[in-house]
Amino acid sequence: MPMRVTSFKGFGMRRITRDDAIRAVGAADDVTIAQIVGTGATAEELAEALAWMENDEPLINDGKRLPSGRVGELVAIMEEIEADAEGDEPGGPASQLK
């Protein structure tokens, strides 16, 4: 299932809510939504994770480090959602952190 690219600009340091998580990933089970909210990430971190999920190549080319911390956690969760939807194994930027 593709992630929804949603603008979280202007929300800054506000912690993400259940509604933010649903807007970002669409239809996901309650456990997954709770995992996303449970990261304690901010709306800005969620927007960064969505940017990594959309296309990591430009971020890598700009010299950005692979996602870590809460952004890395969000990317890993979103990779699992995509892998489950596609029946694949996760293989994006967060999986390279292991």
Secondary structure, 3 states (H helix, E strand, C coil): CCCCCCCCCCCCCCECCHHHHHHHHCCCCHHHHHHHHHCCCEHHHHHHHHHHHHCHHHHHHCCCCCCCHHHHHHHHHHHHHHHHHHCCCCCCHHHHHC
